[in-house]
């Protein structure tokens, strides 16, 4: 009989697999490096084990993914191990460090304030943030975790968001949850933009994002490809210096 924790692990694997399909990182019938066989080669070491991956994805099958293979899956596809193995956080990280017991008692707050540069370059681990550049705070009406705040540098979003304004953002889990023409922080491959976002589809899948500045007279729109490193954070609050 399969242990309950293994079933829960496999259910999270199914969820993350579907999210990677949404992002175009996995295409089941692809023959150019993103198919089931390619996933099997990365996780199980053999391209011919695609049928085992399909078994993991079948909730009625008795075969479920192991913890060791789940860890490999996380490394290969940039998945948050805390989520896949333990069910905490979100599938793609928050790319934010957790508050330690010391932090939570000495620096109250549920929003991580950091520099835009530190946030842009962060991976899914705590070492990506320099301690002296980060602190925690809270705002009325904003509960829960997974929020990050940073200061805007530049005039591309004027007059909506000004230079030196602080934006508070919360990660969006699925590209399907993105609402066109709203403002997001878009983080990809070490770069960070705060823009109006429009999704661009290829068939039923979002493959690119059109990023649009409020200050369109000085800053032209541009297209950014969606890949496994792309993260979107909806801007939910702006703090200005009055």
C-alpha positions in Angstrom: 0.0 0.0 0.0 1.3 3.4 -1.0 2.0 5.8 2.0 -0.2 8.9 2.2 2.8 11.2 2.0 3.9 9.6 -1.3 0.4 10.1 -2.8 0.5 13.7 -1.7 4.0 14.1 -3.2 2.8 12.6 -6.5 -0.3 14.9 -6.5 2.0 17.9 -6.2 4.2 16.5 -9.0 1.1 16.3 -11.2 0.2 19.9 -10.4 3.7 21.2 -11.1 3.9 19.2 -14.3 0.8 20.9 -15.6 2.2 24.3 -14.6 5.3 23.6 -16.6 3.1 22.7 -19.5 1.3 26.0 -19.2 4.7 27.8 -19.3 5.8 25.8 -22.3 8.7 24.2 -20.5 7.2 20.7 -21.2 5.3 19.7 -24.3 4.2 16.1 -24.1 4.5 15.2 -27.7 7.5 17.4 -28.5 10.5 15.9 -30.3 12.8 18.9 -29.8 13.9 18.4 -26.2 10.7 19.2 -24.2 8.7 15.9 -24.6 7.8 13.2 -22.1 10.9 11.2 -23.1 13.1 14.2 -22.4 11.5 14.6 -19.0 12.1 10.9 -18.3 15.8 11.2 -19.3 16.3 14.1 -16.9 14.5 12.5 -14.0 14.9 8.7 -14.5 18.1 8.7 -16.6 16.5 7.0 -19.6 14.5 8.5 -22.5 12.6 5.3 -22.9 11.0 5.6 -19.5 8.4 8.1 -20.7 5.6 5.6 -19.9 6.7 5.7 -16.3 6.3 9.5 -16.2 2.9 9.1 -17.8 2.1 6.6 -15.0 3.0 9.2 -12.4 0.6 11.6 -14.1 -2.2 9.1 -14.0 -3.9 9.5 -10.6 -5.4 6.0 -10.9 -2.0 4.4 -11.4 -0.2 2.7 -8.5 3.2 4.0 -9.5 4.1 7.3 -7.9 7.2 9.4 -8.0 9.9 8.9 -5.3 11.4 11.6 -3.2 14.8 11.1 -4.8 13.4 11.5 -8.3 11.3 14.5 -7.1 14.5 16.2 -6.0 16.0 15.7 -9.4 12.8 17.1 -11.0 13.2 20.2 -8.9 16.8 20.8 -9.9 16.1 20.2 -13.6 13.1 22.5 -13.9 13.7 25.1 -11.2 10.9 23.9 -8.9 10.8 24.9 -5.2 11.8 21.8 -3.2 9.9 23.0 -0.2 6.7 22.9 -2.2 7.2 19.6 -4.0 8.6 17.7 -1.1 6.8 19.2 1.9 3.8 21.1 0.4 4.9 24.5 1.7 5.3 27.7 -0.3 4.5 27.8 -4.0 5.7 25.6 -6.9 8.2 28.1 -8.3 9.5 29.4 -5.0 8.6 32.8 -4.0 12.2 33.4 -4.7 12.0 34.8 -1.2 13.8 33.7 2.0 11.7 32.4 4.9 11.6 34.4 8.1 13.6 32.7 10.8 12.4 32.6 14.4 14.8 35.3 15.2 13.6 37.5 12.3 10.0 37.0 13.1 10.4 38.2 16.7 12.9 41.0 16.2 11.6 42.3 12.8 7.9 42.0 12.6 6.3 41.9 9.2 5.1 39.6 6.3 6.6 41.6 3.4 10.2 41.3 2.4 11.8 44.6 1.5 14.9 44.3 -0.7 16.7 45.9 -3.5 15.4 45.5 -7.1 18.9 44.2 -8.0 18.9 41.6 -5.3 15.4 40.5 -6.2 16.1 40.3 -9.9 19.2 38.0 -9.4 17.7 35.8 -6.7 17.4 32.0 -7.1 15.2 29.8 -4.9 17.3 30.0 -1.8 18.0 32.4 1.1 21.6 33.0 0.1 20.6 35.1 -2.9 19.5 38.0 -0.6 22.2 40.0 1.2 21.0 40.3 4.8 22.0 43.9 5.1 19.9 44.7 2.0 16.7 43.0 3.3 14.2 43.6 6.0 10.6 42.7 6.8 7.6 45.0 7.3 3.8 44.9 7.2 1.0 47.1 5.9 -2.7 47.3 6.9 -4.9 45.1 4.7 -2.1 42.9 3.4 -2.1 39.5 5.0 -0.3 36.3 4.2 3.2 35.5 3.0 5.1 35.5 -0.3 5.2 39.2 -0.8 8.2 41.3 -1.8 8.7 45.0 -2.0 11.4 47.0 -3.8 12.0 50.6 -4.9 11.5 51.7 -8.5 14.4 53.1 -10.3 13.5 55.0 -13.5 10.7 56.8 -15.2 9.3 54.1 -17.5 6.0 53.8 -15.5 5.4 57.5 -14.9 2.9 58.9 -14.1 1.4 55.7 -12.7 4.5 54.7 -10.7 7.2 57.3 -10.1 10.9 57.0 -9.6 11.7 56.0 -6.0 8.2 54.7 -5.3 8.0 51.4 -3.6 5.9 48.6 -5.0 4.6 45.6 -3.1 4.1 42.5 -5.2 2.7 39.0 -4.8 3.7 36.0 -7.0 1.3 34.7 -9.6 1.3 30.9 -9.7 -0.2 30.3 -13.2 0.1 32.3 -16.4 -3.7 31.7 -16.8 -4.1 33.9 -13.6 -2.4 36.9 -15.3 -4.8 39.6 -16.3 -3.9 41.5 -19.4 -3.1 45.2 -19.2 -2.5 45.1 -15.4 0.8 45.9 -13.8 3.3 43.1 -12.9 6.9 42.8 -11.9 8.3 40.4 -14.5 11.5 38.6 -13.4 13.4 36.5 -16.0 17.0 35.4 -16.4 18.4 38.0 -14.0 16.3 40.9 -15.2 13.4 42.6 -13.6 10.8 44.9 -15.2 7.6 46.5 -13.8 5.2 46.9 -16.7 1.7 46.5 -18.0 1.6 43.0 -19.3 -0.2 41.4 -22.2 0.0 37.6 -22.9 0.9 36.3 -26.4 -0.4 32.9 -27.3 0.8 30.2 -29.6 -2.2 28.0 -29.9 -3.6 27.6 -26.4 -0.2 28.2 -24.7 1.3 31.5 -23.5 4.8 31.7 -25.1 5.6 35.4 -24.8 4.7 38.5 -22.9 4.3 42.0 -24.3 5.7 44.5 -21.7 4.3 48.0 -22.0 5.5 51.2 -20.2 3.1 53.8 -18.9 5.6 56.4 -20.2 5.1 55.2 -23.8 6.6 58.4 -25.3 10.1 57.5 -24.0 9.9 53.7 -23.6 8.7 51.4 -26.4 6.9 48.1 -25.7 8.9 45.0 -26.1 8.4 41.2 -26.2 9.9 38.8 -23.6 9.8 35.0 -24.1 8.3 32.9 -21.4 10.5 30.1 -20.1 11.1 28.1 -16.9 12.9 31.0 -15.3 10.0 33.5 -15.9 8.3 34.7 -12.7 5.4 37.2 -12.5 4.4 39.2 -9.4 1.3 41.3 -9.5 1.8 44.8 -8.1 -0.8 45.1 -5.3 0.3 48.3 -3.6 2.3 51.4 -4.3 4.0 53.4 -1.6 4.9 57.0 -2.5 6.9 59.6 -0.7 4.5 62.5 0.0 
